């Protein structure tokens, strides 16, 4: 199994204060890795550092090796943008509340354009929504191309964030997800798990690195525990909790609408 991403002796200081020290792990083809650890231990900081985001006041040593781009820490300018656009990254926070008249089509189409250079029409956006998100019991979409995210509930905003990445980067070699279930109710949490699982099934060589405190994901293959002393494999096999019901043999939940 070839590694897509290798993190080697990674240490991170923020404003000269140590946060992460001597972290090493890899993400191989077809692996779905959960990065676990206590709140504030540095999990999200590691994900952002992989993509070289929010770097002010941050001092990083070690190596972050991507098989296509080499050491990410040495990239800048065009190469860094190319690397970022090759990753399906879902950040932890949704930022739609101040977007005013911006529509769903703008969000999804912009995400698609950043990855492929192609724009999407309203009809194409609605087709993507229908492909990935089950309709409500009354037959209506959860949202459509003309909906305004600034008016969405927290759960609807989260669903849009996940959809905008998954629907436009389904063939990425690496997916990085920071807390995909923030603000989601029972129905949409199951739907998000199903969406991620569908992408993995369709692209079996994709690697996944994810942070989540909710352990409902049947597709996780390995868990890496982060502590103040570094990172190590969690020897106990990852157990998917049944608080949202039982997934089937393929790892999918029944879609409640």
DOLUM-449805 format. One record per residue (C-alpha): x, y, z; residue in three letters; residue number from 1. Coordinates in Angstrom, 3 decimals. Each point is the difference from the previous one (the first is absolute). Example, Ala and Ser with C-alpha at 12.3 -4.5 7.8 and 13.67 -1.06 7.14 Angstrom:
<atoms>
(atom (12.300, -4.500, 7.800), "ALA", 1);
(atom (1.370, 3.440, -0.660), "SER", 2);
</atoms>
This chain:
<atoms>
(atom (0.000, 0.000, 0.000), "UNK", 1);
(atom (1.487, 3.321, -1.082), "UNK", 2);
(atom (-0.134, 2.962, 2.344), "UNK", 3);
(atom (-1.837, 3.079, -1.231), "UNK", 4);
(atom (1.069, 2.126, 2.954), "UNK", 5);
(atom (2.821, -0.487, 2.492), "UNK", 6);
(atom (0.464, 2.177, 3.073), "UNK", 7);
(atom (3.464, -0.323, 1.490), "UNK", 8);
(atom (1.131, 1.396, 3.370), "UNK", 9);
(atom (-2.448, 2.878, -0.237), "UNK", 10);
(atom (0.221, 2.628, 2.739), "UNK", 11);
(atom (-2.067, 3.179, 0.098), "UNK", 12);
(atom (0.433, 3.092, 2.138), "UNK", 13);
(atom (-2.573, 2.788, 0.060), "UNK", 14);
(atom (1.283, 3.369, 1.177), "UNK", 15);
(atom (3.093, -1.876, 1.228), "UNK", 16);
(atom (-2.065, -2.312, 2.204), "UNK", 17);
(atom (0.274, -3.748, -0.783), "UNK", 18);
(atom (-3.273, -1.643, -1.050), "UNK", 19);
(atom (0.921, -3.099, -2.009), "UNK", 20);
(atom (3.279, -1.890, 0.368), "UNK", 21);
(atom (1.599, -2.925, -1.842), "UNK", 22);
(atom (-3.107, -1.153, -1.871), "UNK", 23);
(atom (0.469, -2.644, -2.686), "UNK", 24);
(atom (-2.608, -1.980, -1.927), "UNK", 25);
(atom (-1.012, -0.715, -3.581), "UNK", 26);
(atom (-3.153, -0.298, -2.094), "UNK", 27);
(atom (0.110, -2.732, -2.617), "UNK", 28);
(atom (-2.132, -0.807, -3.020), "UNK", 29);
(atom (-3.424, -1.214, 1.053), "UNK", 30);
(atom (0.471, 0.882, 3.666), "UNK", 31);
(atom (-2.611, 1.911, 2.003), "UNK", 32);
(atom (1.784, 1.311, 3.071), "UNK", 33);
(atom (-1.571, 1.585, 3.057), "UNK", 34);
(atom (2.312, 2.444, 1.799), "UNK", 35);
(atom (-1.156, -0.006, 3.618), "UNK", 36);
(atom (1.096, 1.731, 3.199), "UNK", 37);
(atom (-1.100, 2.410, 2.696), "UNK", 38);
(atom (-1.418, 3.427, -0.808), "UNK", 39);
(atom (2.751, 2.551, -0.533), "UNK", 40);
(atom (2.701, -2.603, -0.603), "UNK", 41);
(atom (0.644, 1.306, -3.541), "UNK", 42);
(atom (-2.003, -2.213, -2.356), "UNK", 43);
(atom (-1.527, 2.819, -2.057), "UNK", 44);
(atom (3.346, 1.827, 0.000), "UNK", 45);
(atom (1.603, -3.036, -1.645), "UNK", 46);
(atom (-2.649, -0.082, -2.724), "UNK", 47);
(atom (0.409, 3.713, -0.696), "UNK", 48);
(atom (3.778, -0.366, -0.017), "UNK", 49);
(atom (-0.225, -2.727, -2.635), "UNK", 50);
(atom (-1.689, 2.542, -2.269), "UNK", 51);
(atom (2.146, 2.908, 1.256), "UNK", 52);
(atom (-3.007, 1.954, 1.246), "UNK", 53);
(atom (-0.086, 2.594, 2.819), "UNK", 54);
(atom (3.785, 0.144, 0.216), "UNK", 55);
(atom (0.383, 3.303, 1.886), "UNK", 56);
(atom (1.942, -0.535, 3.208), "UNK", 57);
(atom (0.519, -3.664, -0.833), "UNK", 58);
(atom (3.437, -1.618, -0.053), "UNK", 59);
(atom (0.157, -3.479, -1.527), "UNK", 60);
(atom (2.854, -2.493, -0.105), "UNK", 61);
(atom (0.130, -3.496, -1.443), "UNK", 62);
(atom (-1.416, -1.081, -3.329), "UNK", 63);
(atom (-3.429, -0.349, -1.626), "UNK", 64);
(atom (0.575, -2.090, -3.122), "UNK", 65);
(atom (-2.611, -0.342, -2.732), "UNK", 66);
(atom (0.849, -2.587, -2.652), "UNK", 67);
(atom (-0.895, 2.371, -2.850), "UNK", 68);
(atom (1.462, 3.270, 1.336), "UNK", 69);
(atom (2.794, -0.988, 2.365), "UNK", 70);
(atom (0.535, 1.895, 3.243), "UNK", 71);
(atom (-3.016, 2.262, 0.397), "UNK", 72);
(atom (1.913, 2.282, 2.360), "UNK", 73);
(atom (2.270, 1.029, -2.875), "UNK", 74);
(atom (-2.832, 0.880, -2.392), "UNK", 75);
(atom (-1.067, 3.562, -0.719), "UNK", 76);
(atom (-1.858, 2.018, -2.604), "UNK", 77);
(atom (-1.482, -1.963, -2.901), "UNK", 78);
(atom (1.187, -3.407, 1.220), "UNK", 79);
(atom (-1.616, 0.507, 3.403), "UNK", 80);
(atom (-3.289, 0.978, -1.650), "UNK", 81);
(atom (0.173, -3.061, -2.249), "UNK", 82);
(atom (0.585, -2.216, 3.022), "UNK", 83);
(atom (-2.924, 1.514, 1.898), "UNK", 84);
(atom (-2.325, -0.390, -2.982), "UNK", 85);
(atom (0.941, -3.689, -0.245), "UNK", 86);
(atom (-1.335, -0.675, 3.517), "UNK", 87);
(atom (-3.654, -0.411, 0.909), "UNK", 88);
(atom (0.066, 2.062, 3.203), "UNK", 89);
(atom (-3.004, 0.572, 2.231), "UNK", 90);
(atom (0.793, 2.520, 2.715), "UNK", 91);
(atom (-1.585, 0.025, 3.434), "UNK", 92);
(atom (-1.815, 3.331, -0.132), "UNK", 93);
(atom (-2.646, 1.114, -2.480), "UNK", 94);
(atom (0.187, 3.639, -1.030), "UNK", 95);
(atom (-3.259, 0.803, -1.739), "UNK", 96);
(atom (-1.835, 2.158, 2.543), "UNK", 97);
(atom (1.408, 3.277, -1.381), "UNK", 98);
(atom (-0.389, -0.853, -3.686), "UNK", 99);
(atom (-3.226, 1.905, -0.578), "UNK", 100);
(atom (-1.403, -0.768, -3.447), "UNK", 101);
(atom (2.579, -2.676, -0.921), "UNK", 102);
(atom (-1.769, -3.128, -1.281), "UNK", 103);
(atom (0.716, -3.709, 0.267), "UNK", 104);
(atom (0.925, -0.027, -3.677), "UNK", 105);
(atom (2.753, 2.545, 0.677), "UNK", 106);
(atom (1.497, -2.146, 2.764), "UNK", 107);
(atom (-0.042, -3.299, -1.874), "UNK", 108);
(atom (0.975, 1.464, -3.356), "UNK", 109);
(atom (2.928, 1.901, 1.519), "UNK", 110);
(atom (1.211, -3.190, 1.648), "UNK", 111);
(atom (-0.257, -1.870, -3.302), "UNK", 112);
(atom (1.779, 2.767, -1.911), "UNK", 113);
(atom (2.892, 0.072, 2.475), "UNK", 114);
(atom (0.529, -3.721, -0.558), "UNK", 115);
(atom (-0.762, -0.494, -3.692), "UNK", 116);
(atom (-0.176, 3.479, -1.537), "UNK", 117);
(atom (-3.614, -0.656, -1.022), "UNK", 118);
(atom (-3.065, 1.926, 1.122), "UNK", 119);
(atom (-3.423, -1.499, 0.673), "UNK", 120);
(atom (-3.487, 1.093, -0.997), "UNK", 121);
(atom (-3.005, 0.009, 2.338), "UNK", 122);
(atom (-1.266, -3.214, -1.567), "UNK", 123);
(atom (3.376, -1.716, 0.450), "UNK", 124);
(atom (0.158, 1.060, 3.648), "UNK", 125);
(atom (-3.512, -1.338, 0.623), "UNK", 126);
(atom (1.000, -3.269, -1.684), "UNK", 127);
(atom (2.941, -0.288, 2.418), "UNK", 128);
(atom (-2.252, 0.717, 2.957), "UNK", 129);
(atom (-2.436, -2.687, -1.142), "UNK", 130);
(atom (2.861, -2.454, -0.501), "UNK", 131);
(atom (1.461, 0.415, 3.472), "UNK", 132);
(atom (-2.742, 1.156, 2.386), "UNK", 133);
(atom (-3.292, -1.882, 0.501), "UNK", 134);
(atom (-3.108, 2.158, -0.327), "UNK", 135);
(atom (-2.310, 0.654, 2.925), "UNK", 136);
(atom (-3.082, -2.140, 0.603), "UNK", 137);
(atom (-2.118, 2.579, -1.878), "UNK", 138);
(atom (2.178, -0.354, -3.109), "UNK", 139);
(atom (1.722, 3.372, 0.393), "UNK", 140);
(atom (3.758, 0.464, -0.020), "UNK", 141);
(atom (1.722, 0.942, 3.258), "UNK", 142);
(atom (1.243, 2.988, -2.030), "UNK", 143);
(atom (0.430, 0.796, -3.689), "UNK", 144);
(atom (2.267, 2.066, -2.239), "UNK", 145);
(atom (-1.818, 3.250, 0.775), "UNK", 146);
(atom (-0.133, -0.412, 3.782), "UNK", 147);
(atom (1.931, 2.520, 2.099), "UNK", 148);
(atom (2.397, -1.605, 2.524), "UNK", 149);
(atom (-0.071, 3.098, 2.223), "UNK", 150);
(atom (-3.550, -1.019, 0.948), "UNK", 151);
(atom (0.833, -3.663, 0.660), "UNK", 152);
(atom (-0.030, -1.697, 3.363), "UNK", 153);
(atom (3.382, -1.093, 1.357), "UNK", 154);
(atom (-0.679, -3.554, -1.148), "UNK", 155);
(atom (-0.934, 1.069, -3.522), "UNK", 156);
(atom (3.157, 2.100, -0.248), "UNK", 157);
(atom (2.084, -2.994, 1.051), "UNK", 158);
(atom (-1.715, -2.205, -2.542), "UNK", 159);
(atom (0.767, 2.534, -2.736), "UNK", 160);
(atom (3.680, 0.185, 1.022), "UNK", 161);
(atom (0.384, -3.762, -0.243), "UNK", 162);
(atom (-1.959, -0.203, -3.245), "UNK", 163);
(atom (1.964, 2.800, -1.676), "UNK", 164);
(atom (3.213, -1.976, 0.460), "UNK", 165);
(atom (-1.232, -3.564, -0.476), "UNK", 166);
(atom (-2.071, 0.753, -3.106), "UNK", 167);
(atom (2.776, 1.917, -1.750), "UNK", 168);
(atom (3.100, -2.002, 1.005), "UNK", 169);
(atom (-1.158, -3.639, 0.020), "UNK", 170);
(atom (3.204, -1.193, -1.702), "UNK", 171);
(atom (2.523, 1.727, 2.276), "UNK", 172);
(atom (2.764, -2.314, 1.216), "UNK", 173);
(atom (-0.281, 1.367, 3.537), "UNK", 174);
(atom (-2.975, 1.240, 2.007), "UNK", 175);
(atom (0.563, 1.935, 3.250), "UNK", 176);
(atom (-3.024, 0.624, 2.214), "UNK", 177);
(atom (-0.157, 1.956, 3.262), "UNK", 178);
(atom (-3.094, -0.888, 2.058), "UNK", 179);
(atom (-2.519, -0.687, -2.802), "UNK", 180);
(atom (-2.957, -0.365, 2.360), "UNK", 181);
(atom (0.079, 3.418, 1.679), "UNK", 182);
(atom (-3.557, 1.333, 0.438), "UNK", 183);
(atom (-1.600, -2.993, -1.726), "UNK", 184);
(atom (-3.140, -1.746, 1.173), "UNK", 185);
(atom (-0.635, -3.756, -0.049), "UNK", 186);
(atom (-1.128, -0.101, -3.634), "UNK", 187);
(atom (2.746, 2.115, -1.515), "UNK", 188);
(atom (2.750, -1.632, 2.079), "UNK", 189);
(atom (-0.931, -3.338, -1.545), "UNK", 190);
(atom (-0.208, 1.596, -3.433), "UNK", 191);
(atom (3.501, 1.491, 0.384), "UNK", 192);
(atom (1.416, -3.387, 0.986), "UNK", 193);
(atom (-1.655, -1.495, -3.073), "UNK", 194);
(atom (1.376, 2.754, -2.272), "UNK", 195);
(atom (3.567, -0.565, 1.165), "UNK", 196);
(atom (-0.412, -3.767, -0.269), "UNK", 197);
(atom (-1.283, 0.331, -3.584), "UNK", 198);
(atom (3.066, 2.004, -1.009), "UNK", 199);
(atom (2.285, -2.605, 1.582), "UNK", 200);
(atom (-1.832, -2.862, -1.722), "UNK", 201);
(atom (0.203, 1.789, -3.363), "UNK", 202);
(atom (3.704, 0.792, 0.438), "UNK", 203);
(atom (1.570, -2.905, 1.920), "UNK", 204);
(atom (3.537, 1.414, -0.262), "UNK", 205);
(atom (-0.960, 3.270, 1.677), "UNK", 206);
(atom (1.504, 0.682, 3.416), "UNK", 207);
(atom (-2.080, 1.611, 2.752), "UNK", 208);
(atom (1.240, 1.843, 3.079), "UNK", 209);
(atom (-2.783, 1.125, 2.304), "UNK", 210);
(atom (-0.617, 1.500, 3.426), "UNK", 211);
(atom (-3.311, -0.797, 1.675), "UNK", 212);
(atom (-1.147, -0.414, 3.582), "UNK", 213);
(atom (-3.093, -1.824, -1.234), "UNK", 214);
(atom (0.911, -3.599, -0.725), "UNK", 215);
(atom (-2.702, -1.058, -2.466), "UNK", 216);
(atom (2.167, -0.587, -3.081), "UNK", 217);
(atom (0.059, -3.683, -1.069), "UNK", 218);
(atom (2.716, 0.592, -2.613), "UNK", 219);
(atom (2.841, 0.959, 2.393), "UNK", 220);
(atom (2.930, -2.418, -0.497), "UNK", 221);
(atom (2.521, 1.359, 2.514), "UNK", 222);
(atom (0.104, 2.378, 2.964), "UNK", 223);
(atom (2.989, 2.174, 0.875), "UNK", 224);
(atom (0.024, 1.417, 3.522), "UNK", 225);
(atom (1.612, 3.396, 0.564), "UNK", 226);
(atom (1.498, 0.842, 3.394), "UNK", 227);
(atom (2.440, 2.581, 1.344), "UNK", 228);
(atom (2.806, -2.479, -0.717), "UNK", 229);
(atom (-0.853, -0.672, -3.646), "UNK", 230);
(atom (-2.265, -2.299, -1.992), "UNK", 231);
(atom (-0.404, -3.754, 0.052), "UNK", 232);
(atom (-2.269, -2.703, -1.335), "UNK", 233);
(atom (-2.960, -0.749, 2.255), "UNK", 234);
(atom (0.319, -3.751, 0.455), "UNK", 235);
(atom (-3.653, -0.570, 0.835), "UNK", 236);
(atom (-1.937, -0.404, -3.233), "UNK", 237);
(atom (-2.220, 2.976, -0.854), "UNK", 238);
(atom (-3.560, -0.716, 1.119), "UNK", 239);
(atom (-2.880, 1.710, -1.762), "UNK", 240);
(atom (-2.616, 1.115, 2.545), "UNK", 241);
(atom (-3.638, -0.826, -0.642), "UNK", 242);
(atom (-1.451, 3.204, 1.470), "UNK", 243);
(atom (-1.378, 0.911, -3.461), "UNK", 244);
(atom (-1.002, -3.545, -0.870), "UNK", 245);
(atom (1.777, -2.879, -1.687), "UNK", 246);
(atom (1.654, 0.296, -3.408), "UNK", 247);
(atom (-0.409, -2.794, -2.544), "UNK", 248);
(atom (2.748, -2.338, -1.220), "UNK", 249);
(atom (1.235, 2.658, -2.454), "UNK", 250);
(atom (0.266, 2.632, 2.720), "UNK", 251);
(atom (-3.078, 2.002, -1.008), "UNK", 252);
(atom (-2.794, 1.196, 2.274), "UNK", 253);
(atom (-3.612, -0.110, -1.102), "UNK", 254);
(atom (-0.777, 3.508, -1.238), "UNK", 255);
(atom (-2.755, 1.568, 2.053), "UNK", 256);
(atom (-1.727, 2.769, -1.881), "UNK", 257);
</atoms>
